[in-house]
Amino acid sequence: MKFNIYIDESGEAGIAKVRSTSSGGASPYFVMAGVVCQPTAEVLAKNAFRDAKDRIGKKSWKHATELGHSQKVFLARELNRLPVRFFTVVSNKATLGDYKIDINGNAHKFYNKCAQYLLENICTYLAPHVESDDDLAVYFEKMNHDYDAMRRFLGKVKSKPIYPQSKSLSILNPFGISTLKKGESEMLEISDFVAHAVFQCSNSTEANFNIPEPRYFVELSSRFAGDENGCPIGSGIKFIHDIGMMRFEPAIEKMFSDARVQPPRIG
């Protein structure tokens, strides 16, 4: 079977200087999200997404942050009906430890590592349905990033996997990864929203009165990939390296731990 994978992010990848209550910098959390679908299902997903945009009265936007709360809740509900699967990787930069030192605070290397984790989970999930690396088409949002370096990095991980989970990249052709500009694909708008929904579960700033917003995730959560028991953590949701390291508010951590998704199947 053939699958298309669209990847976007929420938060900034910068790790050298991270925002705190006393100083500015990049976001404390970084979220990368992927939307996976078969080509025929993508047509249905795009049509449904266009209908949803018509309903909220906003046909285009660059980021989900441009939408109001009620618009986001409605859109999340509609996305939960799409014939797609969602995947995400979440990092709390405060827990990077020695890794941050090892890469000298390089935001591009951090971004590439998150991409590795995300693609490993996606490939593990799709492996039973994929015959060759020609079956996967991967698209990242084009931004100020060295994608050639990312392709080389993923190629190295694929050719010489150190960890068992990296063997899943055997069905991926890293050098076939493409980029799309914002606005070139509605599927990237969906992945942007999924990343935003997860990011808001950890986003605590003066602008939102230090109150994270889990509602968007809750509304679309059942379309995340999960294991045979319907648990998304470890399959559709990867916390680097576990949920305890996220240091979520207790209610948010419980929400993720208790989340259940539709049984594993394609579509």
C-alpha positions in Angstrom: 0.0 0.0 0.0 1.1 3.6 -0.6 1.0 6.2 2.1 1.5 10.0 2.2 3.0 11.5 5.3 2.8 15.2 6.1 4.9 16.7 8.9 4.8 20.1 10.7 5.6 21.4 14.1 4.6 23.7 16.9 6.9 25.7 19.1 10.5 26.6 18.2 13.3 24.1 17.7 15.9 26.4 19.4 17.5 24.9 22.4 20.5 27.2 23.1 18.3 29.7 24.9 14.9 28.6 26.1 12.3 31.0 27.4 11.7 31.2 31.1 9.6 33.4 33.5 12.6 35.8 33.7 14.0 35.8 30.2 13.1 35.4 26.5 14.0 32.6 24.2 12.6 29.7 22.3 9.6 27.8 23.6 10.2 25.3 26.5 8.5 22.6 24.6 8.7 21.4 21.0 6.1 19.3 19.2 6.4 17.7 15.8 3.3 16.0 14.3 2.6 13.8 11.3 -0.6 13.1 9.4 -0.6 9.7 7.6 -3.1 8.6 4.9 -3.5 6.7 1.8 -3.8 8.7 -1.5 -7.5 7.9 -1.9 -8.2 8.8 1.7 -6.3 12.1 1.2 -8.9 13.2 -1.3 -11.7 12.6 1.2 -9.7 14.3 4.0 -9.1 17.4 1.9 -12.8 17.7 0.9 -13.9 17.3 4.6 -11.2 19.8 5.7 -12.4 22.4 3.1 -16.0 22.0 4.3 -14.8 22.5 7.9 -12.9 25.7 6.9 -16.0 27.0 5.1 -18.0 26.4 8.3 -15.6 28.4 10.5 -15.5 31.2 8.0 -11.7 31.1 7.6 -10.5 29.4 4.4 -6.8 29.9 4.9 -4.3 30.6 7.6 -0.6 30.2 8.1 -0.8 28.8 11.7 -3.5 27.4 13.9 -2.7 30.3 16.3 -4.7 32.5 14.0 -7.9 30.7 14.9 -10.2 31.5 17.8 -11.0 29.0 20.6 -14.4 27.9 19.3 -13.1 27.6 15.8 -10.3 25.3 17.0 -12.7 23.1 19.0 -14.9 22.7 16.0 -12.0 22.0 13.7 -10.6 19.5 16.1 -13.9 17.6 16.1 -14.0 17.6 12.3 -10.4 16.4 12.1 -11.4 13.5 14.3 -13.6 12.2 11.6 -11.0 12.1 8.9 -9.7 8.8 7.4 -6.1 9.5 8.6 -3.8 8.7 11.5 -2.0 11.2 13.6 1.5 10.9 15.2 3.4 13.2 17.4 6.7 13.6 19.2 6.9 15.9 22.3 10.1 17.2 23.9 10.5 19.2 27.1 13.8 20.9 26.5 14.5 21.3 30.2 15.2 17.5 30.2 17.7 17.3 27.3 20.6 17.1 29.7 23.9 15.9 28.1 22.3 15.5 24.7 22.1 19.3 24.5 25.8 19.6 25.3 26.7 16.8 22.9 25.2 18.7 20.0 26.4 22.1 21.2 22.9 23.4 21.4 22.4 23.0 17.7 18.7 23.5 16.9 18.9 21.8 13.5 20.4 18.6 15.0 17.6 18.6 17.6 15.0 19.0 14.9 16.5 16.1 13.0 16.4 13.9 16.1 12.8 14.7 16.6 12.1 13.8 13.0 13.9 10.5 13.5 11.7 9.6 16.5 8.6 10.6 14.6 9.4 8.7 11.5 10.5 5.6 13.5 7.0 5.4 15.1 5.3 6.0 11.8 7.3 3.4 10.0 6.8 0.9 12.8 3.1 1.4 12.5 3.0 1.1 8.7 5.5 -1.7 8.2 2.9 -4.5 7.9 1.3 -2.7 5.0 4.4 -1.5 3.1 6.3 -3.5 0.5 9.1 -1.1 -0.3 10.4 2.4 0.4 8.6 3.5 -2.9 5.3 3.2 -0.9 6.0 6.1 1.4 6.0 9.8 0.3 7.1 12.1 3.1 6.6 15.9 3.1 7.9 18.4 5.6 6.9 22.0 5.8 9.7 24.0 4.2 11.3 26.4 6.7 14.7 27.7 7.5 16.3 24.3 7.9 19.0 22.2 6.2 16.9 19.4 4.9 19.8 17.9 3.0 21.6 17.4 6.3 18.4 15.9 7.7 18.2 13.5 4.8 21.8 12.5 5.3 21.3 12.0 9.0 18.3 9.8 8.5 20.1 7.9 5.9 22.9 7.2 8.3 20.5 6.1 11.0 18.8 3.8 8.5 22.0 2.2 7.2 23.6 1.7 10.6 20.8 1.5 13.2 22.1 1.5 16.8 18.7 1.0 18.5 16.1 -1.6 17.6 13.4 1.0 16.8 15.7 2.5 14.1 15.4 -0.6 12.1 11.9 0.4 11.2 13.4 3.1 8.9 14.2 0.2 6.4 11.0 1.0 4.6 11.8 4.7 4.3 13.9 6.4 1.6 15.3 9.5 3.4 16.6 11.0 0.2 13.1 10.9 -1.2 11.8 13.3 1.5 10.3 16.4 0.0 9.4 19.9 1.3 6.3 22.0 0.7 5.8 25.7 1.5 3.1 26.8 3.9 -0.1 27.0 1.9 0.9 24.5 -0.8 -1.0 21.6 0.8 -4.0 21.5 3.0 -2.6 18.3 4.6 0.2 20.4 6.1 -2.5 22.7 7.6 -3.9 19.6 9.3 -0.5 18.5 10.6 0.1 22.1 11.8 -3.2 21.9 13.7 -2.4 18.5 15.2 1.0 19.8 16.4 -0.7 22.9 17.8 -3.3 20.9 19.7 -0.7 18.8 21.4 1.6 21.9 22.1 -1.3 23.7 23.8 -1.3 20.9 26.5 2.0 22.2 27.7 1.9 25.9 26.7 2.0 28.0 29.8 2.6 31.8 29.3 1.4 35.1 30.6 -0.8 35.4 27.5 -2.9 32.4 28.4 -2.6 33.1 32.2 -0.4 30.1 32.5 -3.3 27.8 31.8 -2.6 25.0 29.3 -5.5 24.1 27.0 -6.0 20.3 26.4 -9.5 20.6 24.7 -8.2 20.5 21.1 -6.2 17.3 21.8 -9.2 15.7 23.5 -11.5 16.4 20.5 -9.2 14.9 17.9 -7.4 12.3 20.1 -9.1 9.1 18.8 -7.4 9.5 15.4 -3.9 9.0 16.8 -2.2 5.7 16.2 -2.3 3.3 19.0 -1.3 -0.2 20.1 -3.5 -3.3 20.1 -5.0 -2.0 23.4 -5.8 1.4 21.9 -3.1 3.2 23.9 -1.5 6.0 21.8 1.6 6.5 24.0 4.5 4.7 22.4 2.8 4.4 19.0 1.0 7.6 18.0 2.5 9.7 20.8 6.1 9.7 21.8 7.3 11.6 24.8 11.1 12.2 24.9 11.8 10.0 26.7 8.8 9.3 28.8 5.7 11.1 30.1 7.3 11.8 33.4 10.0 13.9 31.8 7.3 16.2 30.3 6.5 17.6 33.8 3.0 18.2 32.8 0.4 19.4 35.2 -1.1 16.3 36.9 -4.4 16.6 35.1 -2.7 16.8 31.7 -0.5 13.8 32.4 -3.6 11.8 33.5 -5.4 12.9 30.3 -2.6 11.5 28.1 -2.2 8.4 30.2 -5.9 7.6 30.1 -6.3 8.5 26.4 -7.6 5.6 24.1 -7.8 5.5 20.4 -9.6 3.5 17.8 -8.1 0.0 17.3 -5.0 -0.2 15.0 -6.0 -0.4 11.4 -5.3 1.6 8.3 -7.7 4.5 7.6 
